């Protein structure tokens, strides 16, 4: 009974297929990029790619792409898929989730799957530890990281923990069919993350607090305006306020969630 892993170039998907391969569990990697090694063409925005990717599949690890979800559900049911594990987002739990660019697409996919006959497991991570990669260019050049809310809290979760959580719910039927909010083990501010990263790199890292509108203007061109506004609103809401930490990673993986320091130690070369 093979597992389709979508999002073939994503960090969580790559981690998951490594775990499946090491355990001898049959899988098929799907990617929208035709040149992804050892992958079938599965573009979640193109329903024409669904039948070939889903043929013979019984479980799917699915990235949240709203544009083709109704067609994907139909093809999955027709192919005999029994279980879908969705990499969603904890942002769907916010009161304004349907109207926020941070969560709307995830919520649409969750709702489509929940309305289908497919058994669905929802993995809802908060902030990815890998978001710190966005500071790499500034840190490599020795410039301070420009932050609109240095004191905003988040719950950075390691992509390896997400891959292990996905493995657990794909291989243990007792864990399937539920929703899990996945966080790292600590609520950390952006300033706190930079401090930890500096300790790992062995040098002092600095940041500069900038007004929200200035930050938005600086990222214009690669962060769309509505998405930037949603990020700013979220950061403002957690400025100085720790976010809730869950034990879902340990529940699913059997070990405590990896720390942001562990992520930084494993990715120090990104900032060198």
Helices and strands as residue ranges (DSSP letters): E 2-5, H 11-22, E 27-31, E 39-41, G 47-49, H 50-54, E 57-63, H 69-79, E 83-87, G 90-93, G 97-99, H 104-114, E 119-125, G 129-135, H 136-141, E 145-147, E 153-154, H 159-171, G 173-175, E 179-182, E 188-189, H 190-201, E 207-209, H 212-219, H 225-237, H 248-253, H 260-266, G 268-271
